[in-house]
Amino acid sequence: MNGSSLVLGLAGLVLLFAPHEVLAALGVPDTQVVSVLVQLVGALYAAFAVMNWTAKDSLIGGVYGRPISLGNFAHFFVGTLVLARAQIEQGGQLVMVAVLAGYAVFALLFGWLVFVATGLRKD
């Protein structure tokens, strides 16, 4: 939880406060619509970071923490699929390969929390 909070929080702040610079670094034309969408993604990342940070001391694999781990798993799993498809179809920049790798790691970790670590002790 701490790791995802940190990564999502930093990414969220960068996307919120420097969308033009991010788009320029990626070589994406900077239009008002694209800039607003990048900032909205930043807001979503920041919200996930806050949610994960506030839940970091809770039992995440259990019944009450399951929605948090499931939401994170869905985000990172679908993100991994989208990024992988983009890499297969277009090839990519090194930064996008790194983002894909990060998404895949978090998808695996949250998948483990959702489907393997139930939070229940086996006595």
CYANA upper distance limits for C-alpha pairs under 8 A (distance plus 0.5 A):
  1 MET  CA      5 SER  CA      6.48
  1 MET  CA     52 ASN  CA      6.18
  1 MET  CA     53 TRP  CA      7.17
  1 MET  CA     55 ALA  CA      8.20
  1 MET  CA     56 LYS  CA      5.90
  2 ASN  CA      6 LEU  CA      6.64
  2 ASN  CA     52 ASN  CA      7.84
  2 ASN  CA     53 TRP  CA      6.94
  2 ASN  CA     56 LYS  CA      7.06
  3 GLY  CA      7 VAL  CA      6.67
  4 SER  CA      8 LEU  CA      6.29
  4 SER  CA     49 ALA  CA      7.35
  4 SER  CA     52 ASN  CA      7.73
  4 SER  CA    106 PHE  CA      7.91
  5 SER  CA      9 GLY  CA      6.17
  5 SER  CA     48 PHE  CA      7.76
  5 SER  CA     49 ALA  CA      4.66
  5 SER  CA     50 VAL  CA      7.37
  5 SER  CA     52 ASN  CA      6.09
  5 SER  CA     53 TRP  CA      6.14
  6 LEU  CA     10 LEU  CA      6.58
  6 LEU  CA     49 ALA  CA      7.39
  7 VAL  CA     11 ALA  CA      6.62
  7 VAL  CA     49 ALA  CA      8.39
  8 LEU  CA     12 GLY  CA      6.28
  8 LEU  CA     45 TYR  CA      5.61
  8 LEU  CA     46 ALA  CA      6.72
  8 LEU  CA     48 PHE  CA      7.43
  8 LEU  CA     49 ALA  CA      5.83
  9 GLY  CA     13 LEU  CA      6.69
  9 GLY  CA     45 TYR  CA      6.81
  9 GLY  CA     46 ALA  CA      5.46
  9 GLY  CA     48 PHE  CA      8.35
  9 GLY  CA     49 ALA  CA      5.52
  9 GLY  CA     50 VAL  CA      8.07
 10 LEU  CA     14 VAL  CA      6.75
 10 LEU  CA     46 ALA  CA      8.41
 11 ALA  CA     15 LEU  CA      6.59
 11 ALA  CA     42 GLY  CA      7.27
 11 ALA  CA     45 TYR  CA      7.36
 11 ALA  CA     46 ALA  CA      8.26
 12 GLY  CA     16 LEU  CA      6.45
 12 GLY  CA     41 VAL  CA      7.75
 12 GLY  CA     42 GLY  CA      4.39
 12 GLY  CA     43 ALA  CA      6.53
 12 GLY  CA     44 LEU  CA      7.72
 12 GLY  CA     45 TYR  CA      5.24
 12 GLY  CA     46 ALA  CA      5.22
 13 LEU  CA     17 PHE  CA      6.50
 13 LEU  CA     18 ALA  CA      8.48
 13 LEU  CA     42 GLY  CA      6.89
 13 LEU  CA     43 ALA  CA      8.48
 13 LEU  CA     46 ALA  CA      7.35
 14 VAL  CA     18 ALA  CA      5.88
 14 VAL  CA     19 PRO  CA      7.68
 14 VAL  CA     22 VAL  CA      8.39
 14 VAL  CA     42 GLY  CA      7.78
 15 LEU  CA     19 PRO  CA      5.53
 15 LEU  CA     22 VAL  CA      7.53
 15 LEU  CA     38 VAL  CA      6.56
 15 LEU  CA     39 GLN  CA      5.99
 15 LEU  CA     41 VAL  CA      7.69
 15 LEU  CA     42 GLY  CA      5.16
 16 LEU  CA     38 VAL  CA      7.80
 16 LEU  CA     39 GLN  CA      5.04
 16 LEU  CA     40 LEU  CA      7.91
 16 LEU  CA     41 VAL  CA      8.45
 16 LEU  CA     42 GLY  CA      5.42
 16 LEU  CA     43 ALA  CA      7.01
 17 PHE  CA     39 GLN  CA      8.09
 18 ALA  CA     22 VAL  CA      6.82
 19 PRO  CA     23 LEU  CA      6.65
 19 PRO  CA     35 SER  CA      6.30
 19 PRO  CA     38 VAL  CA      6.58
 19 PRO  CA     39 GLN  CA      6.87
 20 HIS  CA     24 ALA  CA      6.64
 20 HIS  CA     30 ASP  CA      6.98
 20 HIS  CA     35 SER  CA      7.10
 21 GLU  CA     25 ALA  CA      6.61
 22 VAL  CA     26 LEU  CA      6.77
 23 LEU  CA     27 GLY  CA      6.57
 23 LEU  CA     28 VAL  CA      5.57
 23 LEU  CA     29 PRO  CA      7.38
 23 LEU  CA     30 ASP  CA      6.73
 23 LEU  CA     35 SER  CA      8.35
 24 ALA  CA     28 VAL  CA      6.51
 24 ALA  CA     29 PRO  CA      7.79
 24 ALA  CA     30 ASP  CA      7.74
 30 ASP  CA     34 VAL  CA      6.88
 30 ASP  CA     35 SER  CA      6.89
 31 THR  CA     35 SER  CA      6.56
 32 GLN  CA     36 VAL  CA      6.65
 33 VAL  CA     37 LEU  CA      6.71
 34 VAL  CA     38 VAL  CA      6.65
 35 SER  CA     39 GLN  CA      6.81
 36 VAL  CA     40 LEU  CA      6.69
 37 LEU  CA     41 VAL  CA      6.76
 38 VAL  CA     42 GLY  CA      6.76
 39 GLN  CA     43 ALA  CA      6.71
 40 LEU  CA     44 LEU  CA      6.79
 41 VAL  CA     45 TYR  CA      6.68
 42 GLY  CA     46 ALA  CA      6.60
 43 ALA  CA     47 ALA  CA      6.61
 44 LEU  CA     48 PHE  CA      6.69
 45 TYR  CA     49 ALA  CA      6.62
 46 ALA  CA     50 VAL  CA      6.76
 47 ALA  CA     51 MET  CA      6.66
 48 PHE  CA     52 ASN  CA      6.52
 48 PHE  CA     72 ASN  CA      8.47
 49 ALA  CA     53 TRP  CA      6.49
 50 VAL  CA     54 THR  CA      6.62
 51 MET  CA     55 ALA  CA      6.73
 51 MET  CA     68 ILE  CA      8.40
 52 ASN  CA     56 LYS  CA      6.42
 52 ASN  CA     68 ILE  CA      8.02
 55 ALA  CA     60 ILE  CA      8.01
 55 ALA  CA     65 GLY  CA      8.39
 55 ALA  CA     68 ILE  CA      8.48
 56 LYS  CA     60 ILE  CA      8.28
 58 SER  CA     65 GLY  CA      7.47
 59 LEU  CA     64 TYR  CA      8.10
 59 LEU  CA     65 GLY  CA      6.48
 59 LEU  CA    119 GLY  CA      7.17
 60 ILE  CA     64 TYR  CA      7.89
 60 ILE  CA     65 GLY  CA      4.72
 60 ILE  CA     66 ARG  CA      6.58
 60 ILE  CA     68 ILE  CA      7.63
 60 ILE  CA     69 SER  CA      6.83
 60 ILE  CA    113 LEU  CA      7.91
 60 ILE  CA    119 GLY  CA      7.68
 61 GLY  CA     65 GLY  CA      6.43
 61 GLY  CA     66 ARG  CA      6.21
 61 GLY  CA     69 SER  CA      7.50
 61 GLY  CA    113 LEU  CA      5.88
 61 GLY  CA    114 VAL  CA      6.71
 61 GLY  CA    117 ALA  CA      6.16
 61 GLY  CA    118 THR  CA      5.20
 61 GLY  CA    119 GLY  CA      5.06
 62 GLY  CA     66 ARG  CA      6.30
 62 GLY  CA    118 THR  CA      5.83
 62 GLY  CA    119 GLY  CA      4.91
 62 GLY  CA    120 LEU  CA      7.17
 63 VAL  CA    118 THR  CA      8.30
 63 VAL  CA    119 GLY  CA      8.39
 65 GLY  CA     69 SER  CA      7.06
 66 ARG  CA     70 LEU  CA      6.33
 66 ARG  CA    114 VAL  CA      7.31
 67 PRO  CA     71 GLY  CA      6.40
 68 ILE  CA     72 ASN  CA      6.74
 69 SER  CA     73 PHE  CA      6.50
 69 SER  CA    110 PHE  CA      6.53
 69 SER  CA    113 LEU  CA      7.14
 69 SER  CA    114 VAL  CA      6.59
 70 LEU  CA     74 ALA  CA      6.56
 70 LEU  CA    110 PHE  CA      7.92
 70 LEU  CA    111 GLY  CA      8.44
 70 LEU  CA    114 VAL  CA      6.58
 71 GLY  CA     75 HIS  CA      6.70
 72 ASN  CA     76 PHE  CA      6.64
 72 ASN  CA    107 ALA  CA      8.32
 72 ASN  CA    110 PHE  CA      7.04
 73 PHE  CA     77 PHE  CA      6.25
 73 PHE  CA    106 PHE  CA      8.12
 73 PHE  CA    107 ALA  CA      5.98
 73 PHE  CA    110 PHE  CA      5.44
 73 PHE  CA    111 GLY  CA      6.19
 73 PHE  CA    114 VAL  CA      8.00
 74 ALA  CA     78 VAL  CA      6.41
 74 ALA  CA    107 ALA  CA      8.35
 75 HIS  CA     79 GLY  CA      6.41
 75 HIS  CA    107 ALA  CA      8.46
 76 PHE  CA     80 THR  CA      6.45
 76 PHE  CA    103 TYR  CA      5.87
 76 PHE  CA    104 ALA  CA      7.44
 76 PHE  CA    106 PHE  CA      6.69
 76 PHE  CA    107 ALA  CA      5.25
 77 PHE  CA     81 LEU  CA      6.90
 77 PHE  CA    103 TYR  CA      7.82
 77 PHE  CA    104 ALA  CA      7.54
 77 PHE  CA    107 ALA  CA      5.43
 77 PHE  CA    108 LEU  CA      8.48
 78 VAL  CA     82 VAL  CA      6.71
 79 GLY  CA     83 LEU  CA      6.54
 79 GLY  CA    100 LEU  CA      8.50
 79 GLY  CA    103 TYR  CA      7.11
 80 THR  CA     84 ALA  CA      6.41
 80 THR  CA    100 LEU  CA      6.45
 80 THR  CA    103 TYR  CA      5.95
 80 THR  CA    104 ALA  CA      6.03
 80 THR  CA    107 ALA  CA      7.89
 81 LEU  CA     85 ARG  CA      6.61
 82 VAL  CA     86 ALA  CA      6.80
 83 LEU  CA     87 GLN  CA      6.73
 83 LEU  CA     96 MET  CA      8.21
 83 LEU  CA    100 LEU  CA      6.24
 84 ALA  CA     88 ILE  CA      6.68
 84 ALA  CA    100 LEU  CA      7.26
 85 ARG  CA     89 GLU  CA      6.60
 86 ALA  CA     90 GLN  CA      6.25
 86 ALA  CA     91 GLY  CA      7.58
 86 ALA  CA     92 GLY  CA      8.25
 87 GLN  CA     91 GLY  CA      5.04
 87 GLN  CA     92 GLY  CA      6.03
 87 GLN  CA     97 VAL  CA      8.03
 92 GLY  CA     96 MET  CA      6.87
 92 GLY  CA     97 VAL  CA      7.34
 93 GLN  CA     97 VAL  CA      7.04
 94 LEU  CA     98 ALA  CA      6.79
 95 VAL  CA     99 VAL  CA      6.76
 96 MET  CA    100 LEU  CA      6.58
 97 VAL  CA    101 ALA  CA      6.70
 98 ALA  CA    102 GLY  CA      6.73
 99 VAL  CA    103 TYR  CA      6.64
100 LEU  CA    104 ALA  CA      6.60
101 ALA  CA    105 VAL  CA      6.74
102 GLY  CA    106 PHE  CA      6.83
103 TYR  CA    107 ALA  CA      6.48
104 ALA  CA    108 LEU  CA      6.68
105 VAL  CA    109 LEU  CA      6.76
106 PHE  CA    110 PHE  CA      6.46
107 ALA  CA    111 GLY  CA      6.26
108 LEU  CA    112 TRP  CA      6.61
109 LEU  CA    113 LEU  CA      6.92
110 PHE  CA    114 VAL  CA      6.63
111 GLY  CA    115 PHE  CA      6.38
111 GLY  CA    116 VAL  CA      8.14
112 TRP  CA    116 VAL  CA      5.51
112 TRP  CA    117 ALA  CA      6.69
113 LEU  CA    117 ALA  CA      5.32
113 LEU  CA    118 THR  CA      7.34
114 VAL  CA    118 THR  CA      7.32
